[in-house]
Amino acid sequence: MANQDFPLIFERSKAGRTGYSLPELEVPDIDLEEELEEAYIRKEAPDLPEISELDLMRHYTALSNRNYGVDSGFYPLGSCTMKYNPKINEDVARMDGFSHIHPDQPESSVQGAMEMMHDLQTALCEITGMDEVSLQSAAGAQGEWTALMMIRAFHEANEDFHRTKVIVPDSAHGTNPASATVAGFESVTVQSNEKGLVDLEDLKRVVGPDTAALMLTNPNTLGLFETEIEEMAKIVHDAGGKLYYDGANLNAIMGYARPGDMGFDAVHLNLHKTFTGPHGGGGPGSGPVGVTEELKPFLPKPLLEKQGEAYRFNYNLPNSIGRVKPYYGNFGIYLRAYTYIRTMGAEGLKKASEYAVLNANYLMRQLEEEYDLPFDQHCKHEFVLSGRRQKKLGVRTLDIAKRLLDYGYHPPTIYFPLNVEEALMVEPTETEAKETLDGFIEVMKKIAAEARDEPELVQEAPHDTIVKRMDETTAARKPILRYEK
Amino acid sequence: MEFRYLPMTEDDKQAMLASIGIKDTEELFADIPSNVRLQRSMELKKPASEADLKKELAQLAAKNANLKQYISFLGAGVYDHFIPSVVDHVISRSEFYTAYTPYQPEISQGELQAIFEFQTMICELTGMDVANSSMYDGGTALAEAVNLSAAQTKRKKVLVSNAVHPQYRAVIETYAKGPNLEIIYIDTKNGKTDVAKLKAALDEETASVVIQYPNFFGQLEPMEEVQQLLENQKKTMFITSSNPLALGYLTPPAAFGADIVVGDTQVFGIPSQFGGPHCGYFATTRKLMRKVPGRLVGQTTDEDGVRGFVLTLQAREQHIRRDKATSNICSNQALNALASAVAMSSIGKHGLKKMAAMNMKKARYAMKKLQEAGFTIACKGVFFNEFIIQLDKPVAEVNERLLEKGIIGGYDLARDYPDMNGHMLIAVTENRKMEEINQFVKELRDIHG
């Protein structure tokens, strides 16, 4: 069946149709045009769709059928922790007492919401081993920047104005150097060694009196635990820098180890990864920041505190970096994370990490025959394969990813981290059953065989999706970013 | 305790351990040095069953006064608008909400197309050429716009009206510390930006001028006068923060020469939920297309010439030019952008104008009733759906008493403007019924004495 253009909602629109039902005006009608100067009255209505409710539902239902989520199938996207998003979370987040409260209501009228936030802060302190948590940051990247701004404020408070550099491993998430830049720092790269871990000699070389912080995730983006973390912390601390933990990979170690105990001074968490807030096709996320006592004065304001039996927002924080977001952060995502933590408890979270790691190692060992494994040791919750063997046959990692689509799987993360050639980064998570992993293994082996026997089948994939490979070059050279009649 | 999200059985576990060649999962954690191993159980509340937890959380929710049960006149950036039922039905489809960022376009056309449609709707509303796939919220979108203007003009000074949302201004200040910008506030006169003061502060060093339209006090700003001022400082960028619902009735900022228009689409299909997640929008001119923060969806074709959509212009994003990035945003509010797109589609071209007008008419009715009851209106200019009254008691105290009557009162302006003691900012949306407005006026008069 030939694929055809799928209509835009604007193309379904027909003048005169309505999909709305507004409340009654009730109050006496007035002529607004008498009051407004002509220059402020809109001449032409914005060209929004005119569509009936049923046609609207069919449009978006059809769009949803053209989309793939965790409920659709396996989603082993490395570093994104695409675990199951529990349904109770959604029910709780939609309770009127949570979803329909205004952030500027008197504090006395939102104590339930504040209690939940306080409980969540306490739980996140325990899970990370930090002394205080602010929930305010809207996403992981904003959490990174928030923590770096705090570290900057800390150094400035000590009149230490020459700490202009942030050290980032070559395997780090792309947001790390970007966050450092936005916070006004220069980022410096520290190399990995042959084991895939930070090279301590190189760290000693780049660290110095200009070091503000080292940004690190542990386990790192290769899925390997930085075993020399204590030495690293000592090197950075001795030089006067701070240690920052990127929480993207926390799912591997809950209940086993805590960033606070490893020597980290600040952390951010991705509630939409580790704590089952669904990612919504690109957000909303939530990126709480945890810090040690020393950095606490610099947390964004307001800070939620408990005084006696009452909860209140403390705005009296003279050393705070200020607000990073209006209101108190992505509250709706906190509810999902809180519900998840309350569902699992300490034992459940630890088991989640245990099984995430077991699943990853199982997959890794099953796939290492057919794909190159650059770092041959136990991994944590994710691992990186290299498609360099297939590349020699003319089949690129991108082709393998596209072929997986034909078999109904979301592909792993590809071409990341940057320090592995033709990288395929796989993260199964703990919510996948052995049967699912076995199905994926079988398909990955099949694709490896196809790459040998009929490479064009893989090179030309996908064959069975509703659209084929997109012309991304033209999209970027001659951008069409909106519909025009 | 059983954990319903964990499918691992004992048999599976043994088979997998054997396949890896180990006896115990402990071996997989042996690389964590004992010094940093947690030697005890985490101290967290005991896990609860689904039914118990739901009950417990419902009780917690019941401790909050919610806008479904209370009559609210609180706005100040977050509004109680009608949310069409279709919105939650669409965003509850798990193909949308359990998806990640659409990196694989062949299986993400639904999300990509919905966002492309969202971008188009934002362009239509603001009159701008290009809109991105969303920002965290209106405040951070504005802060990113300010930083972009500095990077683009290579200037460090930014003039921000005092009638810009106070929390947005606070966010601008934090963001401006990165690139070391100088933020200068421009006073207001009768609730609007004082154009004479703006003129005096504007010079060759000014990267941008930031105006909210309608502003935090609900007033329409003198957009034409600001535009005329900037005619003489062409390099200085004009940044506008706008409530997109108001643009259903009002002339869009593009017509006044805005270079960047931002704001929050919470007014379209997104519940207040204690301040987040909401959904920032960011729109600009074609000239600045390659400087836009965040993600953009573009139209293209596949190998067979079939129309489709992809994330595009990604060279701007941090995963390629890592340390050259001027913004670090990656996750945005895609699902909320979808919610807004559904709400905008539902309300539609003509419904939007009606809805905006209804807000203005109901707000004017409330103002008239309050005037008749003897209250003084603080700013007399043309407004959208918010206005200010003066009380002879602290607003916080009045609001506590209104709460007892089942009413959530307006915003206490003394929180941010020390000279505005007793000033209450009142928002009236289409959701307020005439009878509710009358009741509010009566209760307020009783408290006022």
Interface residues (C-beta under 8 A of the other chain):
Chain A: A2 N3 Q4 D5 F6 L8 I9 F10 S13 R17 T18 G19 Y20 S21 L22 P23 L25 E26 V27 P28 D29 I30 L32 E35 L36 E37 A39 Y40 I41 R42 K43 A45 P46 D47 L48 P49 E50 I51 E53 L56 M57 H59 Y60 T61 A62 L63 S64 N65 R66 N67 Y68 G69 V70 D71 S72 Y75 L77 C80 M82 K83 Y84 N85 P86 I88 E90 D91 V92 A93 R94 M95 D96 G97 F98 S99 H100 I101 H102 P103 D104 Q105 P106 S108 S109 V110 Q111 G112 A113 E115 M116 D119 A123 E126 I127 G129 A138 A139 G140 A141 Q142 E144 W145 M149 R152 G174 T175 N176 P177 A178 S179 A180 T181 V182 A183 G184 E186 S187 L224 F225 T227 I229 E230 I253 M254 G255 Y256 A257 R258 D261 M262 G263 H272 P278 H279 G280 G281 G282 G283 P284 G285 S286 P300 I321 G322 R323 V324 K325 P326 Y327 Y328 G329 N330 F331 G332 I333 L335 T339 I341 R342 T343 M344 G345 A346 E347 G348 L349 K350 K351 A352 E354 Y355 V357 L358 N359 N361 Y362 R365 Q366 Q377 H378 K380 A401 K402 L405 H410 P411 F416 E430 T431 E432 A433 K434 P462 T465 I466 V467 K468 R469 M470 D471 E472 T474 A475 A476 P479 I480 L481 R482 Y483
Chain B: M1 F3 Y5 L6 P7 M8 D12 K13 A15 M16 L17 S19 I20 G21 T25 E27 L28 F29 A30 D31 I32 P33 N35 V36 R37 L38 S41 M42 E43 L44 K45 K46 P47 A48 E50 L53 K54 E56 L57 A58 Q59 L60 A61 A62 K63 N64 A65 N66 L67 K68 Q69 S72 L74 A76 G77 V78 D80 F82 P84 V86 D88 H89 V90 I91 S92 R93 S94 E95 F96 Y97 T98 A99 Y100 T101 P102 Y103 Q104 P105 E106 I107 S108 Q109 G110 E111 Q113 A114 I115 F116 E117 Q119 T120 M121 C123 E124 L125 D129 V130 A131 S133 S134 Y136 D137 G138 G139 T140 N147 H165 Q167 Y168 A170 V171 E173 T174 Y175 K177 G178 P179 N180 L220 M223 E224 L247 G248 Y249 L250 T251 P252 P271 S272 Q273 F274 G275 G276 P277 M289 R295 L296 V297 G298 Q299 T300 T301 D302 E303 D304 V306 R307 G308 F309 V310 T312 L313 Q314 A315 E317 Q318 H319 I320 R322 D323 K324 A325 T326 S327 N328 I329 C330 S331 N332 Q333 A334 L335 N336 L338 V342 M344 S345 S346 I347 G348 K349 H350 G351 L352 K353 K354 M355 A357 M358 M360 K361 K362 R364 Y365 V382 A396 N399 E400 L403 I408 Y411 E430 N431 K433 M434 I437
